[in-house]
């Protein structure tokens, strides 16, 4: 009987977990968009970053490779990508960053660390020990904007 209860609990958790993960990822994506551009699709940094997620061309190409490896649909970089495509790309990048953090730090990153890696890149965030207090002030300000939106 105890085994049946554990099996039932595992089944319930398996069914609930993807939904809660999707919900949390949605909150992270909304907060990233807000922190990067107040949720307004724009071309920034002299035309080098696009969408409300402010994705640079070099990052777009990196995400394309990540998506290809996972068998996901890829899209060419554009000065004005659709927001739904940009959101898919931002999500793929955030998932990859989370996987990298878990692989190297053996822990799931906090939402703030996930955003720090998003805005700085994996290597730069790793170089400061994933501590946003050690990031340049404009990156710290981005984390503050992210937190305000994520925790509202």
Contact map, one row per residue, 1 for C-alpha under 8 A:
11111000000000000000000000000000000000000000000000000000000000000000000000000000000000000000000000000000000000000000000000000000000000000000000000000000
11111100000000000000000000000000000000000000000000000000000000000000000000000000000000000000000000000000000000000000000000000000000000000000000000000000
11111110000000000000000000000000000000000000000000000000000000000000000000000000000000000000000000000000000000000000000000000000000000000000000000000000
11111111000000000000000000000000000000000000000000000000000000000000000000000000000000000000000000000000000000000000000000000000000000000000000000000000
11111111100000000000000000000000000000000000000000000000000000000000000000000000000000000000000000000000000000000000000000000000000000000000000000000000
01111111110000000000000000000000000000000000000000000000000000000000000000000000000000000000000000000000000000000000000000000000000000000000000000000000
00111111111000000000000000000000000000000000000000000000000000000000000000000000000000000000000000000000000000000000000000000000000000000000000000000000
00011111111100000000000000000000000000000000000000000000000000000000000000000000000000000000000000000000000000000000000000000000000000000000000000000000
00001111111110000000000000000000000000000000000000000000000000000000000000000000000000000000000000000000000000000000000000000000000000000000000000000000
00000111111111000000000000000000000000000000000000000000000000000000000000000000000000000000000000000000000000000000000000000000000000000000000000000000
00000011111111100000000000000000000000000000000000000000000000000000000000000000000000000000000000000000000000000000000000000000000000000000000000000000
00000001111111110000000000000000000000000000000000000000000000000000000000000000000000000000000000000000000000000000000000000000000000000000000000000000
00000000111111111000000000000000000000000000000000000000000000000000000000000000000000000000000000000000000000000000000000000000000000000000000000000000
00000000011111111100000000000000000000000000000000000000000000000000000000000000000000000000000000000000000000000000000000000000000000000000000000000000
00000000001111111110000000000000000000000000000000000000000000000000000000000000000000000000000000000000000000000000000000000000000000000000000000000000
00000000000111111111000000000000000000000000000000000000000000000000000000000000000000000000000000000000000000000000000000000000000000000000000000000000
00000000000011111111100000000000000000000000000000000000000000000000000000000000000000000000000000000000000000000000000000000000000000000000000000000000
00000000000001111111110000000000000000000000000000000000000000000000000000000000000000000000000000000000000000000000000000000000000000000000000000000000
00000000000000111111111000000000000000000000000000000000000000000000000000000000000000000000000000000000000000000000000000000000000000000000000000000000
00000000000000011111111100000000000000000000000000000000000000000000000000000000000000000000000000000000000000000000000000000000000000000000000000000000
00000000000000001111111110000000000000000000000000000000000000000000000000000000000000000000000000000000000000000000000000000000000000000000000000000000
00000000000000000111111111000000000000000000000000000000000000000000000000000000000000000000000000000000000000000000000000000000000000000000000000000000
00000000000000000011111111100000000000000000000000000000000000000000000000000000000000000000000000000000000000000000000000000000000000000000000000000000
00000000000000000001111111110000000000000000000000000000000000000000000000000000000000000000000000000000000000000000000000000000000000000000000000000000
00000000000000000000111111111000000000000000000000000000000000000000000000000000000000000010000000000000000000000000000000000000000000000000000000000000
00000000000000000000011111111100000000000000000000000000000000000000000000000000000000000000000000000000000000000000000000000000000000000000000000000000
00000000000000000000001111111110000000000000000000000000000000000000000000000000000000000000000000000000000000000000000000000000000000000000000000000100
00000000000000000000000111111111000000000000000000000000000000000000000000000000000000000000000000000000000000100010000000000000000000000000000000000100
00000000000000000000000011111111100000000000000000000000000000000000000000000000000000100110000000000000000000000000000000000000000000000000000000000000
00000000000000000000000001111111110000100000000000000000000000000000000000000000000000000000000000000000000000000000000000000000000000000000000000001100
00000000000000000000000000111111111000000000000000000000000000000000000000000000000000000000000000000000000000000000000000000000000000000000000011101100
00000000000000000000000000011111111100000000000000001000000000000000000000000000000000000000000000000000000000000010000000000000000000000000000001000000
00000000000000000000000000001111111111110000000000011100000000000000000000000000000000000000000000000000000000000000000000000000000000000000000000000000
00000000000000000000000000000111111111110000000000010000000000000000000000000000000000000000000000000000000000000000000000000000000000000000000011001000
00000000000000000000000000000011111111100000000000000000000000000000000000000000000000000000000000000000000000000000000000000000000000000000011011001000
00000000000000000000000000000001111111100000000000011100000000000000000000000000000000000000000000000000000000000000000000000000000000000000010000000000
00000000000000000000000000000000111111111100000000011100000000000000000000000000000000000000000000000000000000000000000000000000000000000000000000000000
00000000000000000000000000000000111111110000000000010000000000000000000000000000000000000000000000000000000000000000000000000000000000000000000000000000
00000000000000000000000000000100111111111000000000011000000000000000000000000000000000000000000000000000000000000000000000000000000000000000000000000000
00000000000000000000000000000000110011111100000000110000000000000000000000000000000000000000000000000000000000000000000000000000000000000000000000000000
00000000000000000000000000000000000010111110000001111000000000000000000000000000001000000000000000000000000000000000000000000000000000000000000000000000
00000000000000000000000000000000000010011111000001110100000000000000000000000001000000000000000000000000000000000000000000000000000000000000000000000000
00000000000000000000000000000000000000001111111111100100000000000000000000000011000000000000000000000000000000000000000000000000000000000000000000000000
00000000000000000000000000000000000000000111111111000100000000000000000000000000000000000000000000000000000000000000000000000000000000000000000000000000
00000000000000000000000000000000000000000011111110000000000000000000000000000000000000000000000000000000000000000000000000000000000000000000000000000000
00000000000000000000000000000000000000000011111110000000000000000000000000000000000000000000000000000000000000000000000000000000000000000000000000000000
00000000000000000000000000000000000000000011111111000000000000000000000000000010000000000000000000000000000000000000000000000000000000000000000000000000
00000000000000000000000000000000000000000011111111000001100000000000000000000000000000000000000000000000000000000000000000000000000000000000000000000000
00000000000000000000000000000000000000000011111111100111100000000000000000000000000000000000000000000000000000000000000000000000000000000000000000000000
00000000000000000000000000000000000000001111001111111111000000000000000000000111100000000000000000000000000000000000000000000000000000000000000000000000
00000000000000000000000000000000000000011110000011111110000000000000000000000001111001000000000000000000000000000000000000000000000000000000000000000000
00000000000000000000000000000000110111111100000001111100000000000000000000000000001001000000000000000000000000000000000000000000000000000000000000000000
00000000000000000000000000000001100110101000000001111110000000000000000000000000000001100100000000000000000000000000000000000000000000000000000000000000
00000000000000000000000000000000100110000111000011111111000000000000000000000000000000000000000000000000000000000000000000000000000000000000000000000000
00000000000000000000000000000000000000000000000011101111101100000000000000000000000001000100000000000000000000000000000000000000000000000000000000000000
00000000000000000000000000000000000000000000000111000111111100000000000000000000000000000000000000000000000000000000000000000000000000000000000000000000
00000000000000000000000000000000000000000000000110000011111110000000000000001000000000000000000000000000000000000000000000000000000000000000000000000000
00000000000000000000000000000000000000000000000000000001111111000000000000000000000000000000000000000000000000000000000000000000000000000000000000000000
00000000000000000000000000000000000000000000000000000011111111100000000000000000000000000000000000000000000000000000000000000000000000000000000000000000
00000000000000000000000000000000000000000000000000000011111111110000000000001000000000001000000000000000000000000000000000000000000000000000000000000000
00000000000000000000000000000000000000000000000000000000111111111000000000001000000000000000000000000000000000000000000000000000000000000000000000000000
00000000000000000000000000000000000000000000000000000000011111111100000000000000000000000000000000000000000000000000000000000000000000000000000000000000
00000000000000000000000000000000000000000000000000000000001111111110000000000000000000001001100000000000000000000000000000000000000000000000000000000000
00000000000000000000000000000000000000000000000000000000000111111111000001100000000000001000000000000000000000000000000000000000000000000000000000000000
00000000000000000000000000000000000000000000000000000000000011111111100000000000000000000000000000000000000000000000000000000000000000000000000000000000
00000000000000000000000000000000000000000000000000000000000001111111110000000000000000000001100100000000000000000000000000000000000000000000000000000000
00000000000000000000000000000000000000000000000000000000000000111111111111000000000000000001000000000000000000000000000000000000000000000000000000000000
00000000000000000000000000000000000000000000000000000000000000011111111111000000000000000000000000000000000000000000000000000000000000000000000000000000
00000000000000000000000000000000000000000000000000000000000000001111111100000000000000000000000000000000000000000000000000000000000000000000000000000000
00000000000000000000000000000000000000000000000000000000000000000111111100000000000000000000000000000000000000000000000000000000000000000000000000000000
00000000000000000000000000000000000000000000000000000000000000000011111110000000000000000000000000000000000000000000000000000000000000000000000000000000
00000000000000000000000000000000000000000000000000000000000000000011111111000000000000000000000000000000000000000000000000000000000000000000000000000000
00000000000000000000000000000000000000000000000000000000000000000011001111100000000000000000000000000000000000000000000000000000000000000000000000000000
00000000000000000000000000000000000000000000000000000000000000010011000111110000000000000000000000000000000000000000000000000000000000000000000000000000
00000000000000000000000000000000000000000000000000000000000000010000000011111000000010000000000000000000000000000000000000000000000000000000000000000000
00000000000000000000000000000000000000000000000000000000000000000000000001111100000000000000000000000000000000000000000000000000000000000000000000000000
00000000000000000000000000000000000000000000000000000000100110000000000000111110100000000000000000000000000000000000000000000000000000000000000000000000
00000000000000000000000000000000000000000000000001000000000000000000000000011111100000000000000000000000000000000000000000000000000000000000000000000000
00000000000000000000000000000000000000000010001001000000000000000000000000001111100000000000000000000000000000000000000000000000000000000000000000000000
00000000000000000000000000000000000000000110000001100000000000000000000000000111110000000000000000000000000000000000000000000000000000000000000000000000
00000000000000000000000000000000000000000000000001100000000000000000000000001111111011000000000000000000000000000000000000000000000000000000000000000000
00000000000000000000000000000000000000000000000000100000000000000000000000000001111111000000000000000000000000000000000000000000000000000000000000000000
00000000000000000000000000000000000000001000000000110000000000000000000000000000111111100000000000000000000000000000000000000000000000000000000000000000
00000000000000000000000000000000000000000000000000000000000000000000000000000000011111110000000000000000000000000000000000000000000000000000000000000000
00000000000000000000000000000000000000000000000000000000000000000000000000100000111111111000000000000000000000000000000000000000000000000000000000000000
00000000000000000000000000000000000000000000000000111010000000000000000000000000111111111100000000000000000000000000000000000000000000000000000000000000
00000000000000000000000000001000000000000000000000001000000000000000000000000000001111111110000000000000000000000000000000000000000000000000000000000000
00000000000000000000000000000000000000000000000000000000000000000000000000000000000111111111000000000000000000000000000000000000000000000000000000000000
00000000000000000000000000000000000000000000000000000000000100110000000000000000000011111111100000000000000000000000000000000000000000000000000000000000
00000000000000000000000000001000000000000000000000001010000000000000000000000000000001111111110000000000000000000000000000000000000000000000000000000000
00000000000000000000000010001000000000000000000000000000000000000000000000000000000000111111111000000000000000000000000000000000000000000000000000000000
00000000000000000000000000000000000000000000000000000000000000100110000000000000000000011111111100000000000000000000000000000000000000000000000000000000
00000000000000000000000000000000000000000000000000000000000000100100000000000000000000001111111110000000000000000000010000000000000000000000000000000000
00000000000000000000000000000000000000000000000000000000000000000000000000000000000000000111111111000000000000000100010000000000000000000000000000000000
00000000000000000000000000000000000000000000000000000000000000000000000000000000000000000011111111100000000000000000000000000000000000000000000000000000
00000000000000000000000000000000000000000000000000000000000000000100000000000000000000000001111111110000000000000000000000000000000000000000000000000000
00000000000000000000000000000000000000000000000000000000000000000000000000000000000000000000111111111000000000000100110001000000000000000000000000000000
00000000000000000000000000000000000000000000000000000000000000000000000000000000000000000000011111111100000110000100000000000000000000000000000000000000
00000000000000000000000000000000000000000000000000000000000000000000000000000000000000000000001111111110000100000000000000000000000000000000000000000000
00000000000000000000000000000000000000000000000000000000000000000000000000000000000000000000000111111111000000000000000000000000000000000000000000000000
00000000000000000000000000000000000000000000000000000000000000000000000000000000000000000000000011111111111110000000000000000000000000000000000000000000
00000000000000000000000000000000000000000000000000000000000000000000000000000000000000000000000001111111111110000000000000000000000000000000000000000000
00000000000000000000000000000000000000000000000000000000000000000000000000000000000000000000000000111111111000000000000000000000000000000000000000000000
00000000000000000000000000000000000000000000000000000000000000000000000000000000000000000000000000011111110000000000000000000000000000000000000000000000
00000000000000000000000000000000000000000000000000000000000000000000000000000000000000000000000000001111111100000000000000000000000000000000000000000000
00000000000000000000000000000000000000000000000000000000000000000000000000000000000000000000000000001111111100000000000000000000000000000000000000000000
00000000000000000000000000000000000000000000000000000000000000000000000000000000000000000000000000001110111110000000000000000000000000000000000000000000
00000000000000000000000000000000000000000000000000000000000000000000000000000000000000000000000001101100111111000000000000000000000000000000000000000000
00000000000000000000000000000000000000000000000000000000000000000000000000000000000000000000000001001100001111111100000000000000000000000000000000000000
00000000000000000000000000000000000000000000000000000000000000000000000000000000000000000000000000000000000111111100000000000000000000000000000000000000
00000000000000000000000000010000000000000000000000000000000000000000000000000000000000000000000000000000000011111110000000000000000000000000000000000000
00000000000000000000000000000000000000000000000000000000000000000000000000000000000000000000000000000000000011111111000000000000000000000000001001100000
00000000000000000000000000000000000000000000000000000000000000000000000000000000000000000000000000000000000011111111100000000000011100000000000000000000
00000000000000000000000000000000000000000000000000000000000000000000000000000000000000000000010011000000000011111111110000000000000000000000000000000000
00000000000000000000000000010001000000000000000000000000000000000000000000000000000000000000000000000000000000111111111000000000000000000000001001000000
00000000000000000000000000000000000000000000000000000000000000000000000000000000000000000000000000000000000000011111111110001000010100000010001000000000
00000000000000000000000000000000000000000000000000000000000000000000000000000000000000000000000010000000000000001111111111011100010000000000000000000000
00000000000000000000000000000000000000000000000000000000000000000000000000000000000000000000110010000000000000000111111111000000000000000000000000000000
00000000000000000000000000000000000000000000000000000000000000000000000000000000000000000000000000000000000000000011111110000000000000000010000000000000
00000000000000000000000000000000000000000000000000000000000000000000000000000000000000000000000000000000000000000001111111111000000000000010000000000000
00000000000000000000000000000000000000000000000000000000000000000000000000000000000000000000000000000000000000000001111111111000000000000000000000000000
00000000000000000000000000000000000000000000000000000000000000000000000000000000000000000000000010000000000000000000110111111100000000000000000000000000
00000000000000000000000000000000000000000000000000000000000000000000000000000000000000000000000000000000000000000000000111111110000000000000000000000000
00000000000000000000000000000000000000000000000000000000000000000000000000000000000000000000000000000000000000000000100111111111000000000000000000000000
00000000000000000000000000000000000000000000000000000000000000000000000000000000000000000000000000000000000000000001100111111111111100100000000000000000
00000000000000000000000000000000000000000000000000000000000000000000000000000000000000000000000000000000000000000000100001111111110000000000000000000000
00000000000000000000000000000000000000000000000000000000000000000000000000000000000000000000000000000000000000000000000000111111110000000000000000000000
00000000000000000000000000000000000000000000000000000000000000000000000000000000000000000000000000000000000000000000000000011111111101100000000000000000
00000000000000000000000000000000000000000000000000000000000000000000000000000000000000000000000000000000000000000000000000001111111000000000000000000000
00000000000000000000000000000000000000000000000000000000000000000000000000000000000000000000000000000000000000001001100000001111111100000000000000000000
00000000000000000000000000000000000000000000000000000000000000000000000000000000000000000000000000000000000000001000000000001001111111100000000000000000
00000000000000000000000000000000000000000000000000000000000000000000000000000000000000000000000000000000000000001001000000001001011111100011001000000000
00000000000000000000000000000000000000000000000000000000000000000000000000000000000000000000000000000000000000000000000000000000001111100001000000000000
00000000000000000000000000000000000000000000000000000000000000000000000000000000000000000000000000000000000000000000000000000001001111110000000000000000
00000000000000000000000000000000000000000000000000000000000000000000000000000000000000000000000000000000000000000000000000001001001111111011000000000000
00000000000000000000000000000000000000000000000000000000000000000000000000000000000000000000000000000000000000000000000000000000000001111111000000000000
00000000000000000000000000000000000000000000000000000000000000000000000000000000000000000000000000000000000000000000000000000000000000111111100000000000
00000000000000000000000000000000000000000000000000000000000000000000000000000000000000000000000000000000000000000000000000000000000000011111110000000000
00000000000000000000000000000000000000000000000000000000000000000000000000000000000000000000000000000000000000000001001100000000000100111111111000000000
00000000000000000000000000000000000000000000000000000000000000000000000000000000000000000000000000000000000000000000000000000000000110111111111100000000
00000000000000000000000000000000000000000000000000000000000000000000000000000000000000000000000000000000000000000000000000000000000000001111111110000000
00000000000000000000000000000000001100000000000000000000000000000000000000000000000000000000000000000000000000000000000000000000000000000111111111000000
00000000000000000000000000000000001000000000000000000000000000000000000000000000000000000000000000000000000000010011000000000000000100000011111111100000
00000000000000000000000000000000000000000000000000000000000000000000000000000000000000000000000000000000000000000000000000000000000000000001111111110000
00000000000000000000000000000010011000000000000000000000000000000000000000000000000000000000000000000000000000000000000000000000000000000000111111111000
00000000000000000000000000000011011000000000000000000000000000000000000000000000000000000000000000000000000000010010000000000000000000000000011111111100
00000000000000000000000000000010000000000000000000000000000000000000000000000000000000000000000000000000000000010000000000000000000000000000001111111110
00000000000000000000000000000000000000000000000000000000000000000000000000000000000000000000000000000000000000000000000000000000000000000000000111111111
00000000000000000000000000000110011000000000000000000000000000000000000000000000000000000000000000000000000000000000000000000000000000000000000011111111
00000000000000000000000000110110000000000000000000000000000000000000000000000000000000000000000000000000000000000000000000000000000000000000000001111111
00000000000000000000000000000000000000000000000000000000000000000000000000000000000000000000000000000000000000000000000000000000000000000000000000111111
00000000000000000000000000000000000000000000000000000000000000000000000000000000000000000000000000000000000000000000000000000000000000000000000000011111
